[in-house]
Amino acid sequence: MSDQTTRTTTHSDPASVGEVIDYVKTYAKQETVGPLKGAGKWVGFGAAGALCLGLGLSILLLGLLRLLQTESFGAQSERWTWLNYLVVAVVCALAIGLTVWRINKTFLNKEDK
């Protein structure tokens, strides 16, 4: 009887170790694969929108510069040509500021809000 009371099991049950591994795998899939399912579409539309917006704004700013060079300060004298670039730089800074101000933080999952 003293052998049974002093003897403790040092080996774990192989079925419980397997279950723990399965639980960890299931949890990892749930926390990584689940939220990323819609991320490809979300990132794709975001990248396409950023590319189109960047290209469009670049063309508009270049057009504004050419308009100012032909119709205003640049056409009058070479002394004030830098002012055209300053006006376009200020407009560009305002556009960047407006864009950063309007960025909202959205989540992939509705539960994260």
Secondary structure as GFF3:
##gff-version 3
##sequence-region A 1 113
A	DSSP	alpha_helix	2	6	.	.	.	ID=ss1
A	DSSP	alpha_helix	14	36	.	.	.	ID=ss2
A	DSSP	alpha_helix	39	71	.	.	.	ID=ss3
A	DSSP	alpha_helix	73	76	.	.	.	ID=ss4
A	DSSP	three_ten_helix	78	80	.	.	.	ID=ss5
A	DSSP	alpha_helix	81	102	.	.	.	ID=ss6
A	DSSP	three_ten_helix	110	112	.	.	.	ID=ss7
###
